[in-house]
Amino acid sequence: MQIMACQTCEQDVQWDMNLLQKLGERWVIACEKCGDPFFSLSGEEKEMILEGIRLTEAYVPDIVHAYDSKDVKNLPSRVGFREIKKSN
C-alpha cells in the first residue's frame, strides 16, 4: 500500500488495488475527503498490473520465509566494512 496526495484537496490517500472502483469505462480510486478521483486506470491497465502482481507472487522468492527456514544461529550478527584497496 502506498500513500499519495490528492491534487484537489491535498489529503493523503491510500493507494491500494483493492480500493479501485468502476466508474464508467475506467477504474478509479477516489479521495476519501473530497471524493475526486485522483487515480484512474483503463480495464486493460488494471489487468496488466494484476498480472504483474500474480507473476511477482509466483516467481519472486519469499526472502523472509527462506531466511526463517535457514539455520542462522552460526552466522555473524555484525557486518564490517574495510577500506577498499587501491589498484593501478
C-alpha positions in Angstrom: 0.0 0.0 0.0 1.2 3.5 -0.8 0.2 6.9 0.2 -0.5 9.6 -2.4 -1.7 13.2 -2.1 -5.0 14.2 -3.7 -4.3 17.0 -6.2 -7.6 18.7 -5.3 -7.6 18.9 -1.5 -4.0 17.6 -0.8 -5.4 14.9 1.5 -3.2 11.9 1.9 -5.0 8.9 0.2 -4.0 5.2 0.4 -3.3 3.7 -2.9 -4.3 0.0 -2.9 -5.6 -2.1 -5.8 -8.4 -3.2 -3.5 -9.8 0.3 -3.4 -10.4 0.5 -7.2 -14.0 1.2 -8.1 -15.5 1.0 -11.6 -16.6 4.4 -12.9 -17.9 4.3 -16.4 -15.2 2.7 -18.6 -12.4 3.5 -16.0 -11.2 2.1 -12.7 -10.6 4.8 -10.2 -9.5 5.5 -6.6 -11.4 8.5 -5.2 -10.2 10.8 -2.4 -11.9 10.0 0.9 -12.2 13.7 1.8 -13.4 15.4 -1.4 -14.5 12.4 -3.5 -12.5 13.4 -6.6 -10.9 10.5 -8.5 -7.2 11.0 -8.1 -6.0 7.8 -9.8 -7.5 6.2 -12.9 -6.9 3.1 -15.0 -8.4 1.5 -18.0 -9.6 -2.1 -17.7 -6.6 -3.2 -19.7 -4.1 -1.3 -17.5 -5.7 -2.8 -14.4 -5.4 -6.3 -15.8 -1.7 -5.7 -16.7 -1.0 -4.6 -13.1 -2.8 -7.6 -11.6 -0.9 -9.9 -13.9 2.3 -8.3 -12.8 1.3 -8.9 -9.2 0.5 -12.6 -9.9 3.8 -13.1 -11.7 5.7 -11.5 -8.8 4.0 -13.7 -6.2 4.6 -16.8 -8.3 8.3 -16.3 -9.3 9.9 -14.0 -6.7 11.2 -15.9 -3.8 9.8 -15.2 -0.3 13.0 -14.0 1.2 11.6 -13.7 4.8 10.3 -17.3 4.7 13.6 -18.5 3.2 15.6 -16.8 5.9 13.4 -18.2 8.6 13.9 -21.7 7.4 17.8 -21.4 7.4 20.0 -22.1 10.4 21.2 -18.6 11.0 22.5 -19.1 14.6 26.1 -19.5 13.4 26.1 -16.5 11.1 27.7 -13.3 12.3 25.3 -10.7 13.6 27.6 -7.8 12.7 28.7 -6.6 9.3 32.1 -4.8 9.0 33.5 -2.6 6.2 37.1 -2.0 5.4 39.0 0.4 3.2 38.9 -0.5 -0.5 42.3 -1.5 -1.8 43.5 0.9 -4.5 44.8 -0.6 -7.7 46.7 0.9 -10.5 
